[in-house]
Amino acid sequence: MMRALKDYNEMVWRPSWKWMKKYWKGYSVLLVISMIVPYLWFYWSDITEYIKNKFTKNEGES
């Protein structure tokens, strides 16, 4: 069992961390986008309603 864990560490974890160190900026951008998209999906109708109300108020005042 210990040998299997050591092999897993050598074949999976170490290359994964090397990749992460090399491409950390792109991974960070991907992570931020993947966190923002569900928020926008859930609140899209509220956001569009807010924008419509904001522009209709501005048009009524001028």
C-alpha positions as CSV (number, residue, x, y, z in Angstrom):
1,M,0.0,0.0,0.0
2,M,2.8,2.4,0.8
3,R,4.4,1.7,-2.5
4,A,1.2,2.5,-4.3
5,L,0.9,5.8,-2.5
6,K,4.6,6.7,-3.3
7,D,4.0,5.8,-7.0
8,Y,0.8,7.9,-7.0
9,N,2.8,10.8,-5.5
10,E,5.5,10.5,-8.2
11,M,3.2,10.0,-11.2
12,V,0.2,12.3,-10.3
13,W,0.9,14.8,-7.6
14,R,4.3,16.0,-8.6
15,P,3.6,16.6,-12.3
16,S,0.3,18.3,-11.3
17,W,2.1,20.7,-9.0
18,K,4.7,21.4,-11.7
19,W,2.0,22.2,-14.1
20,M,0.3,24.5,-11.5
21,K,3.5,26.4,-10.9
22,K,4.1,26.9,-14.6
23,Y,0.5,28.0,-15.5
24,W,-0.7,29.6,-12.2
25,K,-1.9,32.8,-13.8
26,G,-4.1,31.0,-16.4
27,Y,-5.4,28.7,-13.8
28,S,-6.3,31.6,-11.5
29,V,-8.2,33.3,-14.4
30,L,-10.0,30.1,-15.1
31,L,-10.9,29.7,-11.4
32,V,-12.3,33.3,-11.2
33,I,-14.3,32.9,-14.4
34,S,-15.7,29.6,-13.1
35,M,-16.8,31.3,-9.9
36,I,-18.4,34.3,-11.6
37,V,-20.4,32.5,-14.2
38,P,-22.8,30.6,-11.8
39,Y,-23.4,33.9,-10.0
40,L,-24.2,35.7,-13.2
41,W,-26.4,32.8,-14.3
42,F,-28.4,32.8,-11.1
43,Y,-28.8,36.6,-10.8
44,W,-29.0,37.5,-14.6
45,S,-32.6,38.5,-14.4
46,D,-32.0,40.8,-11.4
47,I,-29.0,42.4,-13.1
48,T,-30.9,43.1,-16.4
49,E,-33.9,44.4,-14.5
50,Y,-31.6,46.8,-12.5
51,I,-30.0,48.0,-15.7
52,K,-33.3,48.6,-17.4
53,N,-34.7,50.5,-14.5
54,K,-31.5,52.6,-14.3
55,F,-31.7,53.6,-17.9
56,T,-35.5,54.3,-17.8
57,K,-35.0,56.6,-14.8
58,N,-32.2,58.5,-16.7
59,E,-34.4,58.9,-19.8
60,G,-37.4,60.2,-17.7
61,E,-35.3,62.8,-16.0
62,S,-33.8,64.3,-19.2
